[in-house]
Amino acid sequence: MDLKIARAELKLKPKKIEVSKIEDIVTKDESVILYFDRDNTHKDLLELQDHFETQGKSFYMREVKFGLSENEYMYEVHIIA
């Protein structure tokens, strides 16, 4: 499964990251905060949550608004080993 990292500028396309890469980051740092783009489906993020919770890790996700428009948001994800 590929997820899209939050874009640095609104006009750019979001970059993709694989779950295996996220696992490597979590294994290395044990506590990670990641930002995902609004183009990800909520279902994909829930699958990511299930993936890490089955491994015994804590997972917290929320929407972060950065503007006044409805589509100006990203997902903030905390994963704790």
DSSP file (Angstrom, degrees, kcal/mol; ACC not computed):
  #  RESIDUE AA STRUCTURE BP1 BP2  ACC     N-H-->O    O-->H-N    N-H-->O    O-->H-N    TCO  KAPPA ALPHA  PHI   PSI    X-CA   Y-CA   Z-CA
    1    1 A M              0   0    0      0, 0.0    18,-1.4     0, 0.0     2,-0.4   0.000 360.0 360.0 360.0 132.7    0.0    0.0    0.0
    2    2 A D  E     -A   18   0A   0     16,-0.2     2,-0.3    17,-0.1    16,-0.2  -0.889 360.0-167.8-107.0 138.2    1.3    3.5   -0.9
    3    3 A L  E     -A   17   0A   0     14,-2.8    14,-2.8    -2,-0.4     2,-0.5  -0.862  22.2-117.8-119.7 159.0    0.3    6.6    0.9
    4    4 A K  E     -A   16   0A   0     -2,-0.3    33,-2.5    12,-0.2    12,-0.2  -0.863  21.7-137.0-103.6 125.3    0.9   10.2    0.0
    5    5 A I  B     -B   36   0B   0     10,-3.0    10,-0.4    -2,-0.5    31,-0.3  -0.462  40.6 -86.4 -73.2 148.6    3.0   12.4    2.2
    6    6 A A        -     0   0    0     29,-2.4     9,-0.1    69,-0.2     2,-0.1  -0.289  49.5-114.3 -57.3 137.7    1.7   16.0    2.8
    7    7 A R        -     0   0    0      1,-0.1    -1,-0.1     5,-0.1     3,-0.1  -0.446   8.3-142.5 -76.7 147.8    2.8   18.3    0.1
    8    8 A A  S    S+     0   0    0      1,-0.2     2,-0.3    -2,-0.1    -1,-0.1   0.787  89.7  26.5 -79.3 -29.0    5.1   21.2    0.9
    9    9 A E  S >  S-     0   0    0      4,-0.1     3,-1.3     1,-0.1    -1,-0.2  -0.989  79.2-125.3-135.4 145.1    3.3   23.6   -1.5
   10   10 A L  T 3  S+     0   0    0     -2,-0.3    -1,-0.1     1,-0.3    -3,-0.1   0.792 108.7  53.5 -60.3 -30.1   -0.3   23.5   -2.7
   11   11 A K  T 3  S+     0   0    0      2,-0.1    -1,-0.3    -3,-0.0     2,-0.1   0.662  94.3  86.5 -82.2 -15.6    0.6   23.5   -6.4
   12   12 A L  S <  S-     0   0    0     -3,-1.3    -5,-0.1     1,-0.1     0, 0.0  -0.455  82.2-114.2 -83.2 156.5    2.9   20.4   -6.1
   13   13 A K        -     0   0    0     -2,-0.1     2,-0.1     1,-0.1    -4,-0.1  -0.677  38.3-106.0 -84.5 144.6    1.8   16.8   -6.3
   14   14 A P        -     0   0    0      0, 0.0     2,-0.2     0, 0.0    -8,-0.1  -0.414  30.8-123.0 -71.5 147.2    2.2   14.8   -3.1
   15   15 A K        -     0   0    0    -10,-0.4   -10,-3.0    -9,-0.1     2,-0.3  -0.597  24.6-123.2 -87.4 151.4    5.0   12.2   -3.0
   16   16 A K  E     -A    4   0A   0    -12,-0.2     2,-0.3    -2,-0.2   -12,-0.2  -0.658  22.8-170.9 -96.7 151.2    4.3    8.6   -2.2
   17   17 A I  E     -A    3   0A   0    -14,-2.8   -14,-2.8    -2,-0.3     2,-0.2  -0.997  18.2-130.3-138.7 140.6    5.7    6.4    0.6
   18   18 A E  E  >  -A    2   0A   0     -2,-0.3     4,-1.6   -16,-0.2     3,-0.5  -0.554  22.0-119.5 -88.5 155.3    5.3    2.7    1.1
   19   19 A V  H  > S+     0   0    0    -18,-1.4     4,-2.6     1,-0.2     5,-0.2   0.851 113.7  60.3 -61.5 -35.2    4.2    1.1    4.4
   20   20 A S  H  > S+     0   0    0      1,-0.2     4,-1.9     2,-0.2    -1,-0.2   0.870 104.0  50.1 -62.2 -35.7    7.6   -0.7    4.6
   21   21 A K  H  > S+     0   0    0     -3,-0.5     4,-1.9     2,-0.2    -1,-0.2   0.888 109.6  50.6 -68.1 -39.6    9.4    2.6    4.6
   22   22 A I  H  X S+     0   0    0     -4,-1.6     4,-2.5     2,-0.2    -2,-0.2   0.903 108.3  53.2 -63.9 -40.9    7.1    3.9    7.4
   23   23 A E  H  X S+     0   0    0     -4,-2.6     4,-2.7     1,-0.2    -2,-0.2   0.906 106.9  52.0 -59.7 -42.1    7.9    0.7    9.4
   24   24 A D  H  X S+     0   0    0     -4,-1.9     4,-2.0     1,-0.2    -1,-0.2   0.906 110.3  48.4 -60.6 -42.0   11.6    1.4    9.0
   25   25 A I  H  X S+     0   0    0     -4,-1.9     4,-2.5     2,-0.2     5,-0.3   0.915 113.0  47.2 -64.7 -43.9   11.1    4.9   10.3
   26   26 A V  H  X S+     0   0    0     -4,-2.5     4,-2.6     1,-0.2    -2,-0.2   0.894 111.5  51.0 -66.3 -40.3    9.0    3.7   13.3
   27   27 A T  H  < S+     0   0    0     -4,-2.7    -1,-0.2    -5,-0.2    -2,-0.2   0.886 114.4  44.6 -63.2 -39.1   11.6    1.0   14.1
   28   28 A K  H  < S+     0   0    0     -4,-2.0    -2,-0.2    -5,-0.2    -1,-0.2   0.925 128.2  23.9 -71.9 -45.8   14.4    3.5   14.1
   29   29 A D  H  < S-     0   0    0     -4,-2.5     2,-0.8    -5,-0.2    -2,-0.2   0.667  80.7-151.5-100.7 -19.1   12.8    6.3   16.1
   30   30 A E  S  < S+     0   0    0     -4,-2.6    51,-3.8    -5,-0.3     2,-0.4   0.051  83.0  53.9  68.8 -25.9   10.1    4.4   18.2
   31   31 A S  E    S+ C   0  80B   0     -2,-0.8     2,-0.4    49,-0.2    49,-0.2  -0.954  72.6 172.6-138.9 118.7    7.9    7.6   18.2
   32   32 A V  E     - C   0  79B   0     47,-2.8    47,-2.6    -2,-0.4     2,-0.5  -0.961  24.3-160.6-133.3 141.1    7.0    9.2   15.0
   33   33 A I  E     + C   0  78B   0     -2,-0.4     2,-0.3    45,-0.2    45,-0.2  -0.991  22.9 179.8-117.6 122.0    4.8   12.1   13.8
   34   34 A L  E     - C   0  77B   0     43,-2.8    43,-3.0    -2,-0.5     2,-0.5  -0.900  19.4-144.8-122.4 150.2    3.9   11.9   10.1
   35   35 A Y  E     - C   0  76B   0     -2,-0.3   -29,-2.4    41,-0.2     2,-0.3  -0.971  16.6-166.1-118.4 125.3    1.8   14.2    7.9
   36   36 A F  E     -BC   5  75B   0     39,-2.9    39,-2.7    -2,-0.5   -31,-0.3  -0.824  23.7-106.0-113.0 150.4   -0.2   12.7    5.1
   37   37 A D    >   -     0   0    0    -33,-2.5     3,-1.5    -2,-0.3   -33,-0.2  -0.257  23.9-117.9 -73.4 156.8   -1.9   14.5    2.2
   38   38 A R  T 3  S+     0   0    0     35,-0.5    -1,-0.1     1,-0.3    36,-0.1   0.661 106.9  76.6 -68.3 -15.6   -5.7   15.0    1.9
   39   39 A D  T 3  S+     0   0    0      2,-0.1    -1,-0.3   -35,-0.0     2,-0.2   0.633  74.6  96.2 -71.8 -13.0   -5.6   12.9   -1.3
   40   40 A N  S <  S-     0   0    0     -3,-1.5     2,-0.2   -36,-0.2   -37,-0.1  -0.508  82.4-117.8 -72.1 144.9   -5.3    9.8    0.8
   41   41 A T     >  -     0   0    0     -2,-0.2     4,-1.7     1,-0.1     3,-0.2  -0.571  13.4-125.7 -81.3 150.4   -8.6    8.0    1.5
   42   42 A H  H  > S+     0   0    0      1,-0.2     4,-2.0    -2,-0.2     5,-0.2   0.859 112.4  59.7 -61.2 -34.0   -9.7    7.7    5.1
   43   43 A K  H  > S+     0   0    0      1,-0.2     4,-2.0     2,-0.2    -1,-0.2   0.896 102.4  51.3 -61.4 -42.4  -10.0    4.0    4.4
   44   44 A D  H  > S+     0   0    0      1,-0.2     4,-1.9    -3,-0.2    -1,-0.2   0.891 110.1  49.1 -63.3 -39.3   -6.3    3.7    3.6
   45   45 A L  H  X S+     0   0    0     -4,-1.7     4,-2.1     2,-0.2    -1,-0.2   0.856 109.2  52.1 -70.0 -33.5   -5.3    5.5    6.8
   46   46 A L  H  X S+     0   0    0     -4,-2.0     4,-2.5     2,-0.2    -1,-0.2   0.861 108.0  52.1 -68.1 -34.8   -7.6    3.2    8.8
   47   47 A E  H  X S+     0   0    0     -4,-2.0     4,-2.3     2,-0.2    -2,-0.2   0.884 108.6  50.9 -65.6 -38.2   -5.8    0.3    7.1
   48   48 A L  H  X S+     0   0    0     -4,-1.9     4,-2.1     2,-0.2    -2,-0.2   0.906 109.6  51.0 -63.0 -41.5   -2.5    1.8    8.2
   49   49 A Q  H  X S+     0   0    0     -4,-2.1     4,-2.6     1,-0.2     5,-0.2   0.940 110.5  47.8 -61.1 -48.3   -3.9    2.1   11.7
   50   50 A D  H  X S+     0   0    0     -4,-2.5     4,-2.0     1,-0.2    -1,-0.2   0.893 108.8  56.3 -58.9 -40.7   -4.9   -1.6   11.7
   51   51 A H  H  < S+     0   0    0     -4,-2.3     4,-0.5     1,-0.2    -1,-0.2   0.925 113.9  37.3 -58.5 -47.8   -1.5   -2.5   10.4
   52   52 A F  H  <>S+     0   0    0     -4,-2.1     5,-2.2     1,-0.2     3,-0.5   0.837 113.5  55.5 -78.4 -32.4    0.4   -0.9   13.3
   53   53 A E  H ><5S+     0   0    0     -4,-2.6     3,-1.4     1,-0.2    -1,-0.2   0.838 102.2  57.1 -69.3 -31.1   -2.1   -1.7   16.0
   54   54 A T  T 3<5S+     0   0    0     -4,-2.0    -1,-0.2     1,-0.3    -2,-0.2   0.738 103.8  55.3 -68.9 -20.6   -1.8   -5.4   15.1
   55   55 A Q  T 3 5S-     0   0    0     -4,-0.5    -1,-0.3    -3,-0.5    -2,-0.2   0.390 125.0-105.8 -88.4   2.0    1.9   -5.0   15.8
   56   56 A G  T < 5S+     0   0    0     -3,-1.4     2,-0.3     1,-0.3    -3,-0.2   0.667  76.1 135.2  84.7  17.5    1.2   -3.7   19.3
   57   57 A K      < -     0   0    0     -5,-2.2     2,-0.3     1,-0.0    -1,-0.3  -0.705  56.9-116.3 -99.1 151.3    1.9    0.0   18.5
   58   58 A S  E     -D   80   0B   0     22,-2.6    22,-2.4    -2,-0.3     2,-0.4  -0.666  31.5-168.6 -84.8 142.2   -0.2    3.0   19.5
   59   59 A F  E     +D   79   0B   0     -2,-0.3     2,-0.4    20,-0.2    20,-0.2  -0.997  10.2 178.0-137.5 127.1   -1.7    5.0   16.6
   60   60 A Y  E     -D   78   0B   0     18,-2.4    18,-3.1    -2,-0.4     2,-0.4  -0.999   6.6-178.5-132.0 132.1   -3.4    8.4   16.8
   61   61 A M  E     +D   77   0B   0     -2,-0.4     2,-0.3    16,-0.2    16,-0.2  -0.980   6.9 161.3-133.0 142.2   -4.7   10.2   13.7
   62   62 A R  E     -D   76   0B   0     14,-2.0    14,-3.1    -2,-0.4     2,-0.4  -0.983  38.1-107.9-151.4 161.2   -6.4   13.6   13.3
   63   63 A E  E     -D   75   0B   0     -2,-0.3     2,-0.5    12,-0.2    12,-0.2  -0.764  28.3-158.2 -89.6 135.8   -7.2   16.1   10.6
   64   64 A V  E     -D   74   0B   0     10,-3.3    10,-1.9    -2,-0.4     2,-0.4  -0.969   4.9-151.5-117.2 119.1   -5.2   19.4   10.7
   65   65 A K  E     +D   73   0B   0     -2,-0.5     8,-0.2     8,-0.2     3,-0.1  -0.730  18.2 174.7 -89.0 136.6   -6.7   22.4    9.0
   66   66 A F        +     0   0    0      6,-2.0     2,-0.3    -2,-0.4     7,-0.2   0.256  64.8  22.9-123.6  10.3   -4.2   25.0    7.7
   67   67 A G  S    S-     0   0    0      5,-0.9     5,-0.1     2,-0.2    -1,-0.0  -0.923  81.7-100.2-158.9-178.4   -6.5   27.3    5.9
   68   68 A L  S    S+     0   0    0     -2,-0.3     2,-0.1    -3,-0.1    -1,-0.0   0.694  89.3  92.8 -87.7 -20.0  -10.1   28.5    5.7
   69   69 A S  S >  S-     0   0    0      1,-0.1     3,-1.3     2,-0.0    -2,-0.2  -0.378  82.5-121.5 -74.0 152.9  -11.1   26.4    2.7
   70   70 A E  T 3  S+     0   0    0      1,-0.3    -1,-0.1    -2,-0.1    -3,-0.0   0.802 111.2  51.0 -64.4 -29.0  -12.7   23.0    3.2
   71   71 A N  T 3  S+     0   0    0      1,-0.1     2,-1.0    -6,-0.0    -1,-0.3   0.258  82.6  97.9 -96.2  13.7  -10.0   21.3    1.2
   72   72 A E    <   +     0   0    0     -3,-1.3    -6,-2.0    -5,-0.1    -5,-0.9  -0.659  62.7  99.3-100.8  76.8   -7.1   22.8    3.1
   73   73 A Y  E     - D   0  65B   0     -2,-1.0   -35,-0.5    -8,-0.2     2,-0.3  -0.960  46.1-165.0-150.3 165.4   -6.3   20.1    5.5
   74   74 A M  E     - D   0  64B   0    -10,-1.9   -10,-3.3    -2,-0.3     2,-0.5  -0.916  29.4-104.4-144.0 169.3   -3.9   17.2    6.1
   75   75 A Y  E     -CD  36  63B   0    -39,-2.7   -39,-2.9    -2,-0.3     2,-0.5  -0.871  24.3-155.7-103.0 131.3   -3.8   14.1    8.3
   76   76 A E  E     -CD  35  62B   0    -14,-3.1   -14,-2.0    -2,-0.5     2,-0.4  -0.918  13.6-169.8-104.7 128.0   -1.4   14.1   11.3
   77   77 A V  E     -CD  34  61B   0    -43,-3.0   -43,-2.8    -2,-0.5     2,-0.5  -0.974  10.1-165.2-124.8 127.7   -0.5   10.6   12.4
   78   78 A H  E     -CD  33  60B   0    -18,-3.1   -18,-2.4    -2,-0.4     2,-0.5  -0.951   8.0-175.1-108.9 127.3    1.4    9.7   15.7
   79   79 A I  E     -CD  32  59B   0    -47,-2.6   -47,-2.8    -2,-0.5     2,-0.5  -0.989   1.3-173.4-123.7 124.7    2.8    6.2   15.9
   80   80 A I  E      CD  31  58B   0    -22,-2.4   -22,-2.6    -2,-0.5   -49,-0.2  -0.972 360.0 360.0-123.1 125.8    4.4    5.1   19.1
   81   81 A A              0   0    0    -51,-3.8   -50,-0.1    -2,-0.5    -1,-0.1   0.455 360.0 360.0 -81.7 360.0    6.2    1.7   19.5
